[in-house]
Amino acid sequence: MRRTFIPLVLAALALAGCTTEEDKAARYWDGYGFGEQTAMDYAKRVLDTVNLYCRSGSEIAARQDMCTRPGGPDTRYPVSVGQRECADALPDGLDSDEREAWNKGCTTGMVLAVPDVVTYGADPRK
């Protein structure tokens, strides 16, 4: 009985410490959503600033290229700032795999890149 009990306890402890794939996927999409929202908020601020800047008469001559070029200014969240934001917003209580998934999702969302659906599956919020 004792020989069977000890391996069962060790197996239970090992399983309790493991991160499931669902947990990693959930953290990835949580991070992606946070990053995407932060980037969208940033883009709105940048576009508002640029639109006001481009509408002021004397400034247009100085920055004609930025105000008229197709696609406008680059409104992606700067990666270096995004990585710091992701680290600062990291939820408590995550294991290393979940932290890695959060950071990957958050950084991907910050630069408005295509999410990693191959590894993490479809976004459950959509």
MOPAC internal coordinates of N, CA, C and O (Angstrom, degrees):
PM7 1SCF
backbone

  N    0.0000 0     0.00 0     0.00 0    0    0    0
  C    1.4518 1     0.00 0     0.00 0    1    0    0
  C    1.5278 1   111.10 1     0.00 0    2    1    0
  O    1.2310 1   121.01 1   135.02 1    3    2    1
  N    1.3183 1   115.67 1   -44.98 1    3    2    1
  C    1.4466 1   120.81 1  -178.35 1    5    3    2
  C    1.5351 1   111.16 1   -64.89 1    6    5    3
  O    1.2310 1   120.60 1   142.77 1    7    6    5
  N    1.3362 1   116.46 1   -37.23 1    7    6    5
  C    1.4695 1   120.71 1   179.32 1    9    7    6
  C    1.5249 1   111.56 1   -65.26 1   10    9    7
  O    1.2310 1   119.99 1   149.82 1   11   10    9
  N    1.2818 1   117.63 1   -30.18 1   11   10    9
  C    1.4630 1   121.73 1   179.53 1   13   11   10
  C    1.5252 1   110.84 1   -82.05 1   14   13   11
  O    1.2310 1   120.44 1   144.35 1   15   14   13
  N    1.3030 1   116.76 1   -35.65 1   15   14   13
  C    1.4583 1   121.59 1  -175.51 1   17   15   14
  C    1.5343 1   112.77 1   -66.12 1   18   17   15
  O    1.2310 1   120.18 1   135.57 1   19   18   17
  N    1.3113 1   117.25 1   -44.43 1   19   18   17
  C    1.4652 1   121.35 1  -176.34 1   21   19   18
  C    1.5369 1   111.19 1   -62.53 1   22   21   19
  O    1.2310 1   118.39 1   132.34 1   23   22   21
  N    1.3339 1   120.67 1   -47.66 1   23   22   21
  C    1.4673 1   118.99 1   177.22 1   25   23   22
  C    1.5319 1   112.59 1   -62.99 1   26   25   23
  O    1.2310 1   120.12 1   145.61 1   27   26   25
  N    1.3228 1   117.38 1   -34.39 1   27   26   25
  C    1.4647 1   119.92 1   177.62 1   29   27   26
  C    1.5225 1   111.55 1   -64.33 1   30   29   27
  O    1.2310 1   120.48 1   138.01 1   31   30   29
  N    1.3196 1   116.69 1   -41.99 1   31   30   29
  C    1.4583 1   120.90 1   178.28 1   33   31   30
  C    1.5235 1   110.23 1   -64.59 1   34   33   31
  O    1.2310 1   120.15 1   135.62 1   35   34   33
  N    1.3109 1   117.32 1   -44.38 1   35   34   33
  C    1.4730 1   121.05 1   178.91 1   37   35   34
  C    1.5306 1   111.20 1   -62.72 1   38   37   35
  O    1.2310 1   120.21 1   139.28 1   39   38   37
  N    1.3080 1   117.20 1   -40.72 1   39   38   37
  C    1.4653 1   120.91 1   178.04 1   41   39   38
  C    1.5192 1   110.93 1   -64.67 1   42   41   39
  O    1.2310 1   120.31 1   138.61 1   43   42   41
  N    1.3304 1   117.01 1   -41.39 1   43   42   41
  C    1.4690 1   120.92 1   178.62 1   45   43   42
  C    1.5219 1   110.98 1   -63.51 1   46   45   43
  O    1.2310 1   120.06 1   138.31 1   47   46   45
  N    1.3245 1   117.48 1   -41.69 1   47   46   45
  C    1.4571 1   120.93 1   177.98 1   49   47   46
  C    1.5211 1   111.43 1   -64.81 1   50   49   47
  O    1.2310 1   120.10 1   139.70 1   51   50   49
  N    1.3043 1   117.42 1   -40.30 1   51   50   49
  C    1.4645 1   121.40 1   178.63 1   53   51   50
  C    1.5188 1   110.77 1   -63.52 1   54   53   51
  O    1.2310 1   120.30 1   137.02 1   55   54   53
  N    1.3137 1   117.03 1   -42.98 1   55   54   53
  C    1.4598 1   120.60 1   178.92 1   57   55   54
  C    1.5181 1   112.06 1   -66.91 1   58   57   55
  O    1.2310 1   120.25 1   143.82 1   59   58   57
  N    1.3092 1   117.12 1   -36.18 1   59   58   57
  C    1.4591 1   120.63 1   179.97 1   61   59   58
  C    1.5230 1   111.07 1   -65.01 1   62   61   59
  O    1.2310 1   120.04 1   149.50 1   63   62   61
  N    1.3147 1   117.53 1   -30.50 1   63   62   61
  C    1.4564 1   121.58 1  -178.64 1   65   63   62
  C    1.5193 1   113.88 1   -85.86 1   66   65   63
  O    1.2310 1   119.82 1   170.89 1   67   66   65
  N    1.3076 1   117.95 1    -9.11 1   67   66   65
  C    1.4633 1   120.96 1  -176.97 1   69   67   66
  C    1.5250 1   111.21 1   -83.07 1   70   69   67
  O    1.2310 1   121.44 1   -33.12 1   71   70   69
  N    1.3004 1   114.84 1   146.88 1   71   70   69
  C    1.4516 1   120.80 1   173.40 1   73   71   70
  C    1.5149 1   107.75 1   -95.63 1   74   73   71
  O    1.2310 1   120.75 1   -50.20 1   75   74   73
  N    1.2973 1   116.18 1   129.80 1   75   74   73
  C    1.4613 1   118.85 1   177.52 1   77   75   74
  C    1.5212 1   109.43 1   -78.57 1   78   77   75
  O    1.2310 1   121.21 1   -20.47 1   79   78   77
  N    1.3011 1   115.28 1   159.53 1   79   78   77
  C    1.4636 1   120.30 1   177.48 1   81   79   78
  C    1.5277 1   110.69 1   -62.01 1   82   81   79
  O    1.2310 1   120.53 1   147.17 1   83   82   81
  N    1.3346 1   116.60 1   -32.83 1   83   82   81
  C    1.4627 1   120.18 1   178.99 1   85   83   82
  C    1.5289 1   110.90 1   -66.05 1   86   85   83
  O    1.2310 1   120.89 1   141.74 1   87   86   85
  N    1.3359 1   115.91 1   -38.26 1   87   86   85
  C    1.4631 1   119.86 1   178.13 1   89   87   86
  C    1.5206 1   110.78 1   -64.18 1   90   89   87
  O    1.2310 1   120.70 1   136.12 1   91   90   89
  N    1.3334 1   116.27 1   -43.88 1   91   90   89
  C    1.4662 1   119.55 1   179.47 1   93   91   90
  C    1.5249 1   110.52 1   -64.28 1   94   93   91
  O    1.2310 1   120.44 1   137.36 1   95   94   93
  N    1.3282 1   116.77 1   -42.64 1   95   94   93
  C    1.4641 1   120.13 1   179.37 1   97   95   94
  C    1.5223 1   110.49 1   -63.13 1   98   97   95
  O    1.2310 1   120.46 1   138.35 1   99   98   97
  N    1.3222 1   116.72 1   -41.65 1   99   98   97
  C    1.4700 1   120.27 1   179.50 1  101   99   98
  C    1.5231 1   110.80 1   -62.85 1  102  101   99
  O    1.2310 1   120.15 1   137.33 1  103  102  101
  N    1.3293 1   117.32 1   -42.67 1  103  102  101
  C    1.4676 1   120.36 1   179.40 1  105  103  102
  C    1.5258 1   110.22 1   -66.98 1  106  105  103
  O    1.2310 1   120.09 1   141.39 1  107  106  105
  N    1.3439 1   117.43 1   -38.61 1  107  106  105
  C    1.4629 1   120.48 1   178.24 1  109  107  106
  C    1.5293 1   109.80 1   -58.94 1  110  109  107
  O    1.2310 1   120.67 1   131.18 1  111  110  109
  N    1.3151 1   116.32 1   -48.82 1  111  110  109
  C    1.4631 1   119.54 1  -176.91 1  113  111  110
  C    1.5228 1   112.15 1   -71.25 1  114  113  111
  O    1.2310 1   120.14 1   148.52 1  115  114  113
  N    1.3336 1   117.33 1   -31.48 1  115  114  113
  C    1.4677 1   119.59 1   173.32 1  117  115  114
  C    1.5298 1   109.45 1   -62.52 1  118  117  115
  O    1.2310 1   121.00 1   133.56 1  119  118  117
  N    1.3274 1   115.68 1   -46.44 1  119  118  117
  C    1.4623 1   120.32 1   178.97 1  121  119  118
  C    1.5123 1   111.75 1   -64.54 1  122  121  119
  O    1.2310 1   120.73 1   138.20 1  123  122  121
  N    1.3245 1   116.20 1   -41.80 1  123  122  121
  C    1.4655 1   119.67 1   179.92 1  125  123  122
  C    1.5309 1   110.20 1   -62.00 1  126  125  123
  O    1.2310 1   120.65 1   135.64 1  127  126  125
  N    1.3252 1   116.37 1   -44.36 1  127  126  125
  C    1.4652 1   120.05 1   179.11 1  129  127  126
  C    1.5248 1   111.99 1   -61.39 1  130  129  127
  O    1.2310 1   120.59 1   137.41 1  131  130  129
  N    1.3356 1   116.47 1   -42.59 1  131  130  129
  C    1.4562 1   120.56 1   177.71 1  133  131  130
  C    1.5255 1   110.42 1   -62.58 1  134  133  131
  O    1.2310 1   120.72 1   132.31 1  135  134  133
  N    1.3273 1   116.23 1   -47.69 1  135  134  133
  C    1.4586 1   120.57 1  -179.03 1  137  135  134
  C    1.5138 1   112.48 1   -63.28 1  138  137  135
  O    1.2310 1   120.50 1   136.64 1  139  138  137
  N    1.3164 1   116.65 1   -43.36 1  139  138  137
  C    1.4608 1   121.14 1  -179.81 1  141  139  138
  C    1.5286 1   110.95 1   -63.04 1  142  141  139
  O    1.2310 1   120.36 1   135.72 1  143  142  141
  N    1.3303 1   116.91 1   -44.28 1  143  142  141
  C    1.4617 1   120.21 1   179.59 1  145  143  142
  C    1.5220 1   111.04 1   -64.42 1  146  145  143
  O    1.2310 1   120.33 1   139.31 1  147  146  145
  N    1.3286 1   116.98 1   -40.69 1  147  146  145
  C    1.4578 1   121.07 1   178.43 1  149  147  146
  C    1.5210 1   110.22 1   -63.21 1  150  149  147
  O    1.2310 1   120.49 1   137.00 1  151  150  149
  N    1.3286 1   116.66 1   -43.00 1  151  150  149
  C    1.4691 1   120.66 1   178.89 1  153  151  150
  C    1.5188 1   111.48 1   -65.01 1  154  153  151
  O    1.2310 1   120.34 1   140.50 1  155  154  153
  N    1.3379 1   116.95 1   -39.50 1  155  154  153
  C    1.4638 1   119.59 1   179.76 1  157  155  154
  C    1.5283 1   110.32 1   -66.55 1  158  157  155
  O    1.2310 1   120.45 1   138.87 1  159  158  157
  N    1.3163 1   116.75 1   -41.13 1  159  158  157
  C    1.4679 1   119.83 1   177.26 1  161  159  158
  C    1.5285 1   110.28 1   -62.11 1  162  161  159
  O    1.2310 1   120.81 1   137.65 1  163  162  161
  N    1.3273 1   116.06 1   -42.35 1  163  162  161
  C    1.4608 1   121.15 1   177.41 1  165  163  162
  C    1.5352 1   110.77 1   -61.85 1  166  165  163
  O    1.2310 1   120.61 1   135.06 1  167  166  165
  N    1.3145 1   116.44 1   -44.94 1  167  166  165
  C    1.4724 1   120.50 1  -179.32 1  169  167  166
  C    1.5211 1   110.91 1   -61.01 1  170  169  167
  O    1.2310 1   120.50 1   139.75 1  171  170  169
  N    1.3156 1   116.65 1   -40.25 1  171  170  169
  C    1.4629 1   119.42 1   178.51 1  173  171  170
  C    1.5206 1   111.00 1   -62.94 1  174  173  171
  O    1.2310 1   120.66 1   138.04 1  175  174  173
  N    1.3439 1   116.35 1   -41.96 1  175  174  173
  C    1.4671 1   119.52 1   178.56 1  177  175  174
  C    1.5206 1   110.59 1   -64.15 1  178  177  175
  O    1.2310 1   120.22 1   135.90 1  179  178  177
  N    1.3343 1   117.18 1   -44.10 1  179  178  177
  C    1.4595 1   120.94 1  -179.26 1  181  179  178
  C    1.5199 1   110.45 1   -63.96 1  182  181  179
  O    1.2310 1   120.60 1   133.10 1  183  182  181
  N    1.3237 1   116.46 1   -46.90 1  183  182  181
  C    1.4625 1   119.61 1  -179.53 1  185  183  182
  C    1.5151 1   111.70 1   -63.43 1  186  185  183
  O    1.2310 1   119.96 1   139.67 1  187  186  185
  N    1.3233 1   117.69 1   -40.33 1  187  186  185
  C    1.4592 1   120.23 1   177.80 1  189  187  186
  C    1.5216 1   110.46 1   -61.67 1  190  189  187
  O    1.2310 1   120.70 1   135.96 1  191  190  189
  N    1.3218 1   116.27 1   -44.04 1  191  190  189
  C    1.4648 1   120.56 1   179.55 1  193  191  190
  C    1.5214 1   110.42 1   -63.97 1  194  193  191
  O    1.2310 1   120.31 1   134.74 1  195  194  193
  N    1.3251 1   117.02 1   -45.26 1  195  194  193
  C    1.4630 1   120.75 1  -178.60 1  197  195  194
  C    1.5199 1   110.69 1   -66.23 1  198  197  195
  O    1.2310 1   120.51 1   138.08 1  199  198  197
  N    1.3244 1   116.63 1   -41.92 1  199  198  197
  C    1.4655 1   118.75 1  -179.46 1  201  199  198
  C    1.5210 1   110.73 1   -63.30 1  202  201  199
  O    1.2310 1   119.77 1   138.59 1  203  202  201
  N    1.3170 1   118.04 1   -41.41 1  203  202  201
  C    1.4613 1   120.29 1   176.85 1  205  203  202
  C    1.5187 1   109.94 1   -66.10 1  206  205  203
  O    1.2310 1   120.57 1   138.32 1  207  206  205
  N    1.3205 1   116.51 1   -41.68 1  207  206  205
  C    1.4515 1   122.25 1  -179.42 1  209  207  206
  C    1.5301 1   110.58 1   -63.11 1  210  209  207
  O    1.2310 1   120.53 1   136.46 1  211  210  209
  N    1.3249 1   116.59 1   -43.54 1  211  210  209
  C    1.4556 1   120.22 1  -176.73 1  213  211  210
  C    1.5311 1   112.09 1   -72.61 1  214  213  211
  O    1.2310 1   120.23 1   157.18 1  215  214  213
  N    1.3087 1   117.17 1   -22.82 1  215  214  213
  C    1.4663 1   119.21 1  -179.26 1  217  215  214
  C    1.5205 1   112.52 1   -83.14 1  218  217  215
  O    1.2310 1   119.55 1   165.60 1  219  218  217
  N    1.3262 1   118.47 1   -14.40 1  219  218  217
  C    1.4610 1   119.37 1   179.81 1  221  219  218
  C    1.5248 1   108.45 1   -81.28 1  222  221  219
  O    1.2310 1   119.88 1   -55.17 1  223  222  221
  N    1.3207 1   117.84 1   124.83 1  223  222  221
  C    1.4620 1   125.76 1  -168.93 1  225  223  222
  C    1.5091 1   117.10 1   -50.03 1  226  225  223
  O    1.2310 1   119.84 1   126.81 1  227  226  225
  N    1.3168 1   117.90 1   -53.19 1  227  226  225
  C    1.4659 1   119.37 1  -174.11 1  229  227  226
  C    1.5194 1   112.52 1   -71.39 1  230  229  227
  O    1.2310 1   120.03 1   154.43 1  231  230  229
  N    1.3120 1   117.54 1   -25.57 1  231  230  229
  C    1.4582 1   120.60 1  -177.89 1  233  231  230
  C    1.5225 1   112.27 1   -74.37 1  234  233  231
  O    1.2310 1   120.23 1   151.56 1  235  234  233
  N    1.3225 1   117.17 1   -28.44 1  235  234  233
  C    1.4660 1   120.43 1  -175.36 1  237  235  234
  C    1.5255 1   111.05 1   -59.49 1  238  237  235
  O    1.2310 1   120.31 1   138.06 1  239  238  237
  N    1.3018 1   117.02 1   -41.94 1  239  238  237
  C    1.4631 1   119.99 1  -179.20 1  241  239  238
  C    1.5291 1   110.75 1   -62.94 1  242  241  239
  O    1.2310 1   120.48 1   142.13 1  243  242  241
  N    1.3159 1   116.69 1   -37.87 1  243  242  241
  C    1.4578 1   120.34 1  -177.51 1  245  243  242
  C    1.5275 1   111.84 1   -73.14 1  246  245  243
  O    1.2310 1   119.81 1   145.94 1  247  246  245
  N    1.3215 1   117.96 1   -34.06 1  247  246  245
  C    1.4663 1   120.95 1  -175.13 1  249  247  246
  C    1.5266 1   111.20 1  -125.27 1  250  249  247
  O    1.2310 1   120.05 1  -138.82 1  251  250  249
  N    1.2957 1   117.51 1    41.18 1  251  250  249
  C    1.4571 1   121.94 1  -178.23 1  253  251  250
  C    1.5325 1   112.00 1   -55.42 1  254  253  251
  O    1.2310 1   120.41 1   139.51 1  255  254  253
  N    1.3212 1   116.83 1   -40.49 1  255  254  253
  C    1.4689 1   120.38 1  -177.29 1  257  255  254
  C    1.5251 1   111.58 1   -62.04 1  258  257  255
  O    1.2310 1   120.04 1   136.91 1  259  258  257
  N    1.3316 1   117.53 1   -43.09 1  259  258  257
  C    1.4549 1   120.35 1  -178.60 1  261  259  258
  C    1.5262 1   110.93 1   -69.71 1  262  261  259
  O    1.2310 1   120.35 1   145.08 1  263  262  261
  N    1.3093 1   116.93 1   -34.92 1  263  262  261
  C    1.4494 1   120.19 1  -174.76 1  265  263  262
  C    1.5206 1   112.89 1   -80.11 1  266  265  263
  O    1.2310 1   119.52 1   157.53 1  267  266  265
  N    1.3316 1   118.52 1   -22.47 1  267  266  265
  C    1.4553 1   119.69 1  -173.39 1  269  267  266
  C    1.5229 1   114.84 1  -117.34 1  270  269  267
  O    1.2310 1   119.51 1   167.39 1  271  270  269
  N    1.3171 1   118.55 1   -12.61 1  271  270  269
  C    1.4631 1   117.82 1  -175.12 1  273  271  270
  C    1.5286 1   111.08 1   -67.72 1  274  273  271
  O    1.2310 1   119.97 1   -32.51 1  275  274  273
  N    1.3298 1   117.67 1   147.49 1  275  274  273
  C    1.4670 1   120.95 1  -178.55 1  277  275  274
  C    1.5218 1   111.64 1   -58.48 1  278  277  275
  O    1.2310 1   120.60 1   -41.77 1  279  278  277
  N    1.2981 1   116.45 1   138.23 1  279  278  277
  C    1.4528 1   121.41 1   178.78 1  281  279  278
  C    1.5149 1   114.01 1    85.65 1  282  281  279
  O    1.2310 1   120.06 1   166.44 1  283  282  281
  N    1.3200 1   117.49 1   -13.56 1  283  282  281
  C    1.4577 1   120.38 1   178.23 1  285  283  282
  C    1.5169 1   111.97 1    66.75 1  286  285  283
  O    1.2310 1   120.70 1    16.97 1  287  286  285
  N    1.2978 1   116.27 1  -163.03 1  287  286  285
  C    1.4638 1   120.41 1  -177.83 1  289  287  286
  C    1.5284 1   111.49 1   -72.49 1  290  289  287
  O    1.2310 1   121.31 1   -19.21 1  291  290  289
  N    1.3176 1   115.09 1   160.79 1  291  290  289
  C    1.4622 1   120.87 1   176.49 1  293  291  290
  C    1.5249 1   107.37 1   -73.97 1  294  293  291
  O    1.2310 1   120.34 1   -63.20 1  295  294  293
  N    1.3235 1   116.95 1   116.80 1  295  294  293
  C    1.4628 1   120.21 1  -174.95 1  297  295  294
  C    1.5191 1   112.43 1  -106.41 1  298  297  295
  O    1.2310 1   120.33 1  -167.07 1  299  298  297
  N    1.3424 1   116.97 1    12.93 1  299  298  297
  C    1.4685 1   118.06 1   175.86 1  301  299  298
  C    1.5168 1   110.15 1   -70.91 1  302  301  299
  O    1.2310 1   120.90 1   -30.91 1  303  302  301
  N    1.3057 1   115.88 1   149.09 1  303  302  301
  C    1.4539 1   120.97 1   178.25 1  305  303  302
  C    1.5269 1   108.32 1   -68.99 1  306  305  303
  O    1.2310 1   119.22 1   -48.41 1  307  306  305
  N    1.3263 1   119.10 1   131.59 1  307  306  305
  C    1.4740 1   119.88 1  -179.83 1  309  307  306
  C    1.5291 1   111.43 1   -57.91 1  310  309  307
  O    1.2310 1   120.36 1   -48.17 1  311  310  309
  N    1.3215 1   116.92 1   131.83 1  311  310  309
  C    1.4662 1   121.64 1  -173.68 1  313  311  310
  C    1.5307 1   111.81 1   -59.10 1  314  313  311
  O    1.2310 1   119.81 1   136.21 1  315  314  313
  N    1.3108 1   117.97 1   -43.79 1  315  314  313
  C    1.4645 1   119.66 1  -177.80 1  317  315  314
  C    1.5242 1   111.29 1   -62.92 1  318  317  315
  O    1.2310 1   120.53 1   139.15 1  319  318  317
  N    1.3173 1   116.59 1   -40.85 1  319  318  317
  C    1.4616 1   120.02 1   177.76 1  321  319  318
  C    1.5259 1   109.02 1   -69.78 1  322  321  319
  O    1.2310 1   120.45 1   140.82 1  323  322  321
  N    1.3203 1   116.74 1   -39.18 1  323  322  321
  C    1.4594 1   121.13 1   179.95 1  325  323  322
  C    1.5150 1   112.57 1   -60.77 1  326  325  323
  O    1.2310 1   120.36 1   138.78 1  327  326  325
  N    1.3104 1   116.92 1   -41.22 1  327  326  325
  C    1.4652 1   120.20 1   179.48 1  329  327  326
  C    1.5225 1   110.86 1   -63.40 1  330  329  327
  O    1.2310 1   120.59 1   141.27 1  331  330  329
  N    1.3197 1   116.48 1   -38.73 1  331  330  329
  C    1.4642 1   119.92 1   178.26 1  333  331  330
  C    1.5317 1   109.99 1   -68.36 1  334  333  331
  O    1.2310 1   120.15 1   137.61 1  335  334  333
  N    1.3272 1   117.31 1   -42.39 1  335  334  333
  C    1.4709 1   121.31 1   177.83 1  337  335  334
  C    1.5249 1   110.46 1   -60.50 1  338  337  335
  O    1.2310 1   120.45 1   137.12 1  339  338  337
  N    1.3232 1   116.74 1   -42.88 1  339  338  337
  C    1.4680 1   120.88 1   179.80 1  341  339  338
  C    1.5164 1   110.51 1   -62.44 1  342  341  339
  O    1.2310 1   120.47 1   135.91 1  343  342  341
  N    1.3179 1   116.70 1   -44.09 1  343  342  341
  C    1.4636 1   120.40 1  -179.85 1  345  343  342
  C    1.5276 1   110.79 1   -64.71 1  346  345  343
  O    1.2310 1   120.49 1   140.18 1  347  346  345
  N    1.3237 1   116.67 1   -39.82 1  347  346  345
  C    1.4609 1   120.60 1   179.84 1  349  347  346
  C    1.5248 1   112.37 1   -67.85 1  350  349  347
  O    1.2310 1   120.29 1   148.96 1  351  350  349
  N    1.3281 1   117.06 1   -31.04 1  351  350  349
  C    1.4633 1   121.56 1  -176.48 1  353  351  350
  C    1.5272 1   113.20 1   -94.49 1  354  353  351
  O    1.2310 1   120.36 1  -176.87 1  355  354  353
  N    1.3225 1   116.91 1     3.13 1  355  354  353
  C    1.4619 1   121.39 1  -178.16 1  357  355  354
  C    1.5267 1   110.45 1   -56.38 1  358  357  355
  O    1.2310 1   120.03 1   -55.98 1  359  358  357
  N    1.3270 1   117.55 1   124.02 1  359  358  357
  C    1.4744 1   119.53 1   179.43 1  361  359  358
  C    1.5276 1   111.68 1   -65.17 1  362  361  359
  O    1.2310 1   121.15 1   -27.74 1  363  362  361
  N    1.3170 1   115.40 1   152.26 1  363  362  361
  C    1.4631 1   121.26 1   177.79 1  365  363  362
  C    1.5234 1   110.61 1   -75.30 1  366  365  363
  O    1.2310 1   121.34 1   -23.83 1  367  366  365
  N    1.3220 1   115.04 1   156.17 1  367  366  365
  C    1.4601 1   120.97 1   171.68 1  369  367  366
  C    1.5128 1   116.00 1    80.25 1  370  369  367
  O    1.2310 1   119.41 1  -164.50 1  371  370  369
  N    1.3167 1   118.72 1    15.50 1  371  370  369
  C    1.4620 1   120.93 1   178.78 1  373  371  370
  C    1.5158 1   109.80 1   -92.06 1  374  373  371
  O    1.2310 1   120.90 1   -35.12 1  375  374  373
  N    1.3362 1   115.89 1   144.88 1  375  374  373
  C    1.4621 1   118.15 1   173.53 1  377  375  374
  C    1.5259 1   108.12 1   -83.39 1  378  377  375
  O    1.2310 1   120.41 1    -0.33 1  379  378  377
  N    1.3082 1   116.83 1   179.67 1  379  378  377
  C    1.4735 1   120.33 1  -173.11 1  381  379  378
  C    1.5287 1   112.56 1   -62.83 1  382  381  379
  O    1.2310 1   119.83 1   141.11 1  383  382  381
  N    1.3276 1   117.93 1   -38.89 1  383  382  381
  C    1.4661 1   120.32 1   178.95 1  385  383  382
  C    1.5297 1   111.35 1   -66.40 1  386  385  383
  O    1.2310 1   120.75 1   140.55 1  387  386  385
  N    1.3164 1   116.17 1   -39.45 1  387  386  385
  C    1.4627 1   120.02 1   179.01 1  389  387  386
  C    1.5273 1   111.18 1   -69.43 1  390  389  387
  O    1.2310 1   120.23 1   141.15 1  391  390  389
  N    1.3350 1   117.16 1   -38.85 1  391  390  389
  C    1.4719 1   120.36 1   176.56 1  393  391  390
  C    1.5211 1   110.33 1   -62.40 1  394  393  391
  O    1.2310 1   120.69 1   136.41 1  395  394  393
  N    1.3278 1   116.28 1   -43.59 1  395  394  393
  C    1.4648 1   120.56 1   179.14 1  397  395  394
  C    1.5300 1   110.62 1   -61.53 1  398  397  395
  O    1.2310 1   120.42 1   136.83 1  399  398  397
  N    1.3242 1   116.80 1   -43.17 1  399  398  397
  C    1.4711 1   120.39 1   179.34 1  401  399  398
  C    1.5282 1   110.71 1   -64.86 1  402  401  399
  O    1.2310 1   120.22 1   136.02 1  403  402  401
  N    1.3302 1   117.18 1   -43.98 1  403  402  401
  C    1.4662 1   121.09 1   177.77 1  405  403  402
  C    1.5320 1   110.41 1   -57.63 1  406  405  403
  O    1.2310 1   120.75 1   129.41 1  407  406  405
  N    1.3398 1   116.16 1   -50.59 1  407  406  405
  C    1.4634 1   120.02 1  -177.88 1  409  407  406
  C    1.5202 1   111.98 1   -61.88 1  410  409  407
  O    1.2310 1   120.42 1   139.28 1  411  410  409
  N    1.3226 1   116.81 1   -40.72 1  411  410  409
  C    1.4656 1   119.80 1   178.84 1  413  411  410
  C    1.5216 1   110.15 1   -64.34 1  414  413  411
  O    1.2310 1   120.21 1   133.74 1  415  414  413
  N    1.3196 1   117.20 1   -46.26 1  415  414  413
  C    1.4632 1   120.76 1   179.12 1  417  415  414
  C    1.5126 1   112.40 1   -64.33 1  418  417  415
  O    1.2310 1   120.91 1   137.36 1  419  418  417
  N    1.3154 1   115.86 1   -42.64 1  419  418  417
  C    1.4546 1   120.96 1  -178.33 1  421  419  418
  C    1.5267 1   111.15 1   -63.73 1  422  421  419
  O    1.2310 1   120.44 1   132.72 1  423  422  421
  N    1.3185 1   116.76 1   -47.28 1  423  422  421
  C    1.4656 1   120.50 1   179.89 1  425  423  422
  C    1.5247 1   110.96 1   -64.26 1  426  425  423
  O    1.2310 1   120.29 1   139.89 1  427  426  425
  N    1.3273 1   117.04 1   -40.11 1  427  426  425
  C    1.4658 1   120.71 1   177.75 1  429  427  426
  C    1.5231 1   110.51 1   -63.15 1  430  429  427
  O    1.2310 1   120.52 1   136.65 1  431  430  429
  N    1.3143 1   116.61 1   -43.35 1  431  430  429
  C    1.4585 1   120.65 1   178.31 1  433  431  430
  C    1.5137 1   112.63 1   -65.62 1  434  433  431
  O    1.2310 1   120.40 1   143.11 1  435  434  433
  N    1.3347 1   116.84 1   -36.89 1  435  434  433
  C    1.4582 1   121.34 1  -178.43 1  437  435  434
  C    1.5245 1   111.94 1   -61.52 1  438  437  435
  O    1.2310 1   120.27 1   142.59 1  439  438  437
  N    1.3227 1   117.09 1   -37.41 1  439  438  437
  C    1.4645 1   119.61 1  -178.55 1  441  439  438
  C    1.5290 1   111.20 1   -95.26 1  442  441  439
  O    1.2310 1   121.05 1  -170.34 1  443  442  441
  N    1.3337 1   115.59 1     9.66 1  443  442  441
  C    1.4635 1   122.33 1   178.44 1  445  443  442
  C    1.5249 1   111.50 1    54.15 1  446  445  443
  O    1.2310 1   121.28 1  -139.76 1  447  446  445
  N    1.3240 1   115.16 1    40.24 1  447  446  445
  C    1.4666 1   120.64 1   179.33 1  449  447  446
  C    1.5274 1   109.72 1   -87.58 1  450  449  447
  O    1.2310 1   121.15 1   -10.47 1  451  450  449
  N    1.3185 1   115.40 1   169.53 1  451  450  449
  C    1.4611 1   121.26 1   179.28 1  453  451  450
  C    1.5239 1   108.48 1   -69.17 1  454  453  451
  O    1.2310 1   119.89 1   -52.84 1  455  454  453
  N    1.3290 1   117.81 1   127.16 1  455  454  453
  C    1.4690 1   119.40 1  -178.61 1  457  455  454
  C    1.5232 1   112.41 1   -68.35 1  458  457  455
  O    1.2310 1   120.79 1   -22.41 1  459  458  457
  N    1.3157 1   116.09 1   157.59 1  459  458  457
  C    1.4581 1   123.29 1  -178.38 1  461  459  458
  C    1.5321 1   109.92 1   -85.53 1  462  461  459
  O    1.2310 1   120.52 1   -99.47 1  463  462  461
  N    1.3307 1   116.61 1    80.53 1  463  462  461
  C    1.4691 1   120.33 1  -178.67 1  465  463  462
  C    1.5232 1   111.57 1   -79.56 1  466  465  463
  O    1.2310 1   120.17 1   163.83 1  467  466  465
  N    1.3185 1   117.28 1   -16.17 1  467  466  465
  C    1.4662 1   120.03 1   178.32 1  469  467  466
  C    1.5249 1   109.55 1   -67.21 1  470  469  467
  O    1.2310 1   120.63 1   134.15 1  471  470  469
  N    1.3148 1   116.41 1   -45.85 1  471  470  469
  C    1.4695 1   121.31 1  -178.77 1  473  471  470
  C    1.5203 1   112.71 1   -82.16 1  474  473  471
  O    1.2310 1   120.26 1   139.66 1  475  474  473
  N    1.3443 1   117.11 1   -40.34 1  475  474  473
  C    1.4523 1   120.37 1  -169.19 1  477  475  474
  C    1.5300 1   114.60 1  -108.57 1  478  477  475
  O    1.2310 1   119.82 1   177.67 1  479  478  477
  N    1.3111 1   117.95 1    -2.33 1  479  478  477
  C    1.4625 1   120.18 1   179.13 1  481  479  478
  C    1.5264 1   111.08 1    79.64 1  482  481  479
  O    1.2310 1   121.41 1     3.84 1  483  482  481
  N    1.3186 1   114.90 1  -176.16 1  483  482  481
  C    1.4644 1   120.92 1  -178.16 1  485  483  482
  C    1.5209 1   110.59 1   -74.39 1  486  485  483
  O    1.2310 1   121.16 1   -27.08 1  487  486  485
  N    1.3100 1   115.38 1   152.92 1  487  486  485
  C    1.4650 1   122.11 1   177.42 1  489  487  486
  C    1.5281 1   108.91 1   -63.91 1  490  489  487
  O    1.2310 1   119.35 1   -61.91 1  491  490  489
  N    1.3167 1   118.84 1   118.09 1  491  490  489
  C    1.4660 1   120.38 1  -177.79 1  493  491  490
  C    1.5226 1   113.49 1   -68.42 1  494  493  491
  O    1.2310 1   119.55 1   165.20 1  495  494  493
  N    1.3287 1   118.46 1   -14.80 1  495  494  493
  C    1.4584 1   121.35 1  -179.59 1  497  495  494
  C    1.5139 1   112.64 1   -82.47 1  498  497  495
  O    1.2310 1   120.41 1   170.36 1  499  498  497
  N    1.3309 1   116.82 1    -9.64 1  499  498  497
  C    1.4777 1   119.28 1  -175.73 1  501  499  498
  C    1.4929 1   111.44 1  -112.82 1  502  501  499
  O    1.2310 1   120.10 1   180.00 1  503  502  501

